[in-house]
Amino acid sequence: MHKPRFNWVVDDSARTYPPFNILIIGGGFSGITLAFQLLRRDPKLNIAIVDRGEIPGRGLAYSTPYLSHVLNVPAKNMSAFPKDAGHFLKWARRNYNPNVQEGSFLPRLVYGRYLDSLLKEAATRSARDLPWFRDQALTLVQTGGLYSAQLKSGRKLLAKAVVIATGNVPPGDPSVLGLTDAATKYFSFPWLQNALDGLLGSKSVLLIGAGLTSVDLAIALASTGFPGTIHMLSRRGLLPQPHRQTGTWPQFWNEKCPRTVRGMLRVIRNQVRAAAEAGIDWRSVIDALRSVTPEIWHSLPDEERRRFMRHARTYWEVHRHRVAPEISERLSCLIQEGRIQVHAGRIRHYREEQNQAIVTCRRRRDGQTEELHVGRVINCTGPEADWRRIDNSLLSSLFAQRLARPDPLFLGLDTDRDGSVRNDRGVASTSLFAIGPMRKGSLWETTAVPELRQQASTLAEHIVRVMNEERFAEELSTETLSQ
């Protein structure tokens, strides 16, 4: 008897595949958990995954080789399944360390192994192989009721339904005088394979941005013995807040709350003051909003969403997206030792002389300029937030066919609440779906595991329901014709 398996297809252009039921483009957390959820509901589904990753299922987040890169969420909250909160914790105790605690912040590479185990488990649930194509989908064309995905290798895959699960995009390059494609000391993406190579002889490095990505790079540099100064520059110079054990706070958002950014901030501040009087940390107030963030975001008019992006986004992110306590402590020590210097300001000019980059910055506090002489500049500003600035042939092919449209803020694709992609007329598709960061414009919070696992569960249920309805309609039509 044929035993279904996870089949990593690297170069198998001679083999042809019949149309898949579902093609998932993207094999990070979202793509894997969606495949698992789909096969849980219907093991007979014929599913394939396309992803560029060298290691199946890891994505950028969980393929890091550094043990110092730990999860930003404690183990008790990292289950891949919304209805089995202890799934990851139990797996970690069996497969990593029996002494893992609920509040442990484990290395991300351990979580990558967890995802790999989910992928293999998904394959065993299938009646067929679960092909993983290590490739890149360049275009997607719909003809005759099927989608044809053109891959970079030259292969074409056919599918009845497609899910876009491509994850975060690289950061956009800052518009800075003197910074051109000829720059050799500037790295546009922090996770390039050689981004940290050859730095041991440098006296300093500049990380643009001070968020989670910049913290990751700074900790990685320190762990590899980098002897120089690590400069971190962002507009406000704010670092992510650390996690801390605290109590719970009741859900306080309701339909009577303000529909403006200013009004919502006032409500949150009032709740924080009330929590402090009760001896409860502000983190509990922010956490109380997690389950209703999509509803809050959906309730805001587009202009208020834009206002949030301009004025409040940074403050929200440093409080909402926190770091493990041990990482925060390590960061504080490095700052106190002078090995990390945090700057608030903007880059005004970039030039290279001899073996260094000279970056001119304008300080936020006094408007004065200063020069930073560094051996390398690495862009850690996070994913590009405006799809109009992104060259993406896959999405361009969908836009050209009017099968999809950007959301009003150009943060990603316009989708309905189930994850169906809306076409240029606003009609939700029954065969094209999206999950993860691609839905940021509709949901806002769509990058952390607790939100993504719920998305995967909801979308899987929606897709299986749609396919069953279509199958029933086809069978009914066939039966009618036979009569």
Disulfide bonds with the S-S distance in Angstrom:
none
